[in-house]
Amino acid sequence: MKSIVNRMVVVLMVGALTCVAAFAKVHRHTVTFDSDIKVNDTLVKKGTYQVKFDDETGQLSIVQNGKIVAQATTKIEARAKKANDFVLRSINNGDEKQLIGVTFGGSDKNVMITSSGATTTGTN
C-alpha cells in the first residue's frame, strides 16, 4: 500500500513540475536589422541577431553569437487577434531608430519595451 501511495506522490510531483516549466517560455526569432537601432540607450549595430523574450522575467534580449548585446524590461499588451508573423516595432527619434516593441508570430500579445528598465551589457 505504501508503495502505491509513494508512486502516486512521485507522479503528481513530476506532473506539477512539468506544468510550471510549460508555462515559462522563452520566445525566439532571428531578425536582421538593415540599419543601426537603439534599444533604450544601447546602440545595436546593423546585422543579424536573435530576439529573445522570457515570459517569466519579462526581459527582452538582443543576442548575437550567444552574447547578450542589449536587454530591456517589457510590458505585455493584449491584441485583438493572433499575429500572423513576427513584427518588429520601431520609431524614428531624430536621426536614430528606436526599438519600442515586438510581436511573435502566433501570439495574441504585444511585447512593448518600457523605457525605464533597460540594461546594457556591451555592444559589438
N, C-alpha and C positions, 0 to 999 in steps of 0.2 A: 504494500500500500504506500509506504514512504517513497519507494522508487517511482511510482506513477506520479505522485504529487511533485517530487523533485523534477521530474522530466517536464511536467506541465509548467512549473515555475520557470525553468530554463527557456522553454519555447516562448512563453509570454515575454520574458525579458529580451530575448533576441528580437521578437516582433516589435517591441516598443522601441528598441534602439534603431531598428531599421526604419521605422516611421519617422523618427527625428531626423535621420540622415536624408530621408527622401524629401523633407520639406525645405531643408537648407540647400539651395542650389547656387552654383556659380555659372552664370551665363557668359558665353564667349562668342566673339565674332572677329574675324580678321578684316581689317579696313586699311585702305591706302589713302593717306592724306596727300592731295595734289599740291598743297601749299602748307607752310608753317601754320600751326594753330595753337592757341593758348588754352590750357586747362587751368582756370583761375589764374594764378600768377606764374605758372610753369609753361615755358615755350616748348612745344613739341615740334621738332623739325619734320618736314615733309618726308614721307616714306611709308612703309608697311608696318603696321602694329597690330597687336591683339587687344581688343577692348574687352575687359572682364568686369562683370558686376556680381558681387556677392550679396545674395538676398538677406543673409543673416546679419551682416555688419553694415549694409547699406553703402559700401565702398565701391566706387568705380575706379578701375585701374587701367592705365595705358601701359602696355608691356611690349618690349622689343627684345628679342633674343633672350627671353627668360628674365630680363631685368625690368623692374618697375620704373618707368620714366616719370609718370605723374599719377597722383591719386586725388580723388575728390569725394567728399561726403555728398550724398544724394537724398532726394525725397522722391516718393512714388506718387504719380498722378494717374488716376483711372482713365481708361479710354472707353469710348462708346462701343468699339468692336476690336477684335484682334487685328494686329498688324500683319500685312501680307509678307513683308520683308523687313530687313534691318534698316532703320532710319537714323541718321546722324543729324543732330540739330546744332546749328551754329549761327552766330550773328556777327556782323562786321562792326567793329568798335574802332572807328578811325581807319588806320591802315592795317589793323590786326583783325584776325578772325578768332572768335572766342567760342569754344565748345560749351553749349548750355544743356545738352541732354542727348539721350539715345533711346531708341525703342528696338527691342529684339523681335525678329520675325516670330509670329505666333503668339506674342504676348498681348495681354489686354491692359498693360500698364506702360506709362512713360517713365523713364528714369531721368530725373532732372537734377542738375548739379546745383547745390546750394553754395553760394559764393563765400560763405564764412568758414567752410570746412575743408579747404584744400590743404594738402600736404605735398611737399616736394621731396623727391629722392634723388634728384640729379637729372641732367639732360644729356642726350647723346650728341 
